[in-house]
């Protein structure tokens, strides 16, 4: 394919385009003042070959152009490859015209989208002899499959002004995200080391490996399901045994035994016990206990009052005994105890307040003796009353003890009833789980283990056969052999240009792993980024691309 012309059509539809014509089969050099659009020629050609987003700067050219058009020639035909300026960041619209050697640039009013970028790449690729095939990355690779077309071939044909002297990258847009791997994937095809047959085998291998993984997953799912069912069944048997649904469970039952015992556990019927309402009985006992406590409190208060009376009576009788003893000591004076109460018995002097006479003291003594007799006669009555209160208190305490025992028995009865109900609920829950497990077991993943294992074996054998065919192709070795052939011209031309390290080099070659020029010398390999001078960088780029396209 040769470029015949590049035309820029104004966005307002002016009939005369700006045309840049090329001489086919010759070296074309564009010269001119700075900032006149020379650097944009490469980006325009790249866009017209099917790139969705042009990388044109926001300059007068991009602001005024409505259509970018390429006129290209093949051996016996020509094509118009036209792309409109995108209204946004990108566009897939395109216009394609084909014709013989007389086909020329279209008029401005003839520019109408009639295709898209993908169809444009497909038609150009077909005319260039690029087979229509899809590259399938190896299994497990993070990158996506893609169609090989002129889009990848064009990357090997361009070098912009900051790439031609790049010591770290050899190809156009190589430093963009994912582009380095694209070169490694497609360069073997463009060198002839791989083709659609290898891509088809890779595709079939990916499908076979996908089928192998699916068969492995299905087999693993069935195995895991059966193992889970067995483990769940044994656990349910132990649970049923703990709840009394089963009496004996083997230590390691087989699948059939597990099934039989689970079904047996479902046949055990458990009588339901309804709740018994004991609230009236409990309320009556509580009321009785409250009344008894009130009675006990009243009796305790009465006993305390009696005890106070007892202490006060003892103090009173004691005082009476003391005073009575003192008065009775006057009886020791005998008959002469009477005297004039107005005179002091010791000094016979008159008293301001006369003393009581002996007769009055005797009367007082008799009165005290009578009161003491009365106080002592009340004591037995008080003791009897206290014993009566204590007896009543003991009776109330006994009734409280009986009441407490009845309440405790009632609470224990509630607990027993509650535990029985909870046990029935647990048994029902266990039987429900058993029924669910048996039902789920009938809906287990279909497939016999032997049949699934045979399917996996067949898938593995198919994948291994395809892998062997791909290994026989040995694409990496074929690619290296072709790069070695290309290195012959590279070495010769590098020496002719007197490039650095070329004179003493055994070989100047392209490294597919590094995507750069490598100089092989007796002292070791030397990549381009370790060779100085921009002259050498430009020179090695030139000899690499010229040798690659010559091949």
Buried (B, 14 or more C-beta within 10 A) or exposed (E): BBBBBBBBBBEEEEEEBBEBEBEEEEEEEEEEEEEEBBBBBBBBBBBBBBBBEBEBEEEEBBEBBBBBBBBBBBEEEBBBBBBBBBEEEEBBBBBBBEEEEEBEBBEBEEBEBEBBBBBBBBBBBEBEEBEEBEBBBEBEEEEEBBBBBBBBBBBBBBBBEEBBBBBEBBBBBBEEEEBBBBBEBBBBBBBEBBBBEBBEBBBBBBBBBEBBBEBBEBBEBBBEBBEEBBEBBBEBBEBBBEBEBBEEBEEEBEEEBBBEBBEBBBEBEBEEEEEEEBEEBBEEBEEBBEEBEEBBEBBEEBBEEBEEBBEEBEEEBEEBBEBBEEBBEEEEEEEEBEBEBEBEEEEEEEEEEEBEBBEEBBEBBEEBBEBBEEBEEEEEEBEEBBEEBBEBBEEBEEBBEEBEEBBEEBEEEBEEBEEEBEBBEBBEEBBEBBBEBBEEBEEEEEBEEEEBBEBBEBBBEBBEEBBEBBEEBEBEEBBBEBBEEBBBBBBBBBBEBEBBBBEEBEBBBBBBEBBBBBBBBEEEEBBBBEBEEEEBBBBBBBBBBBBBEEB
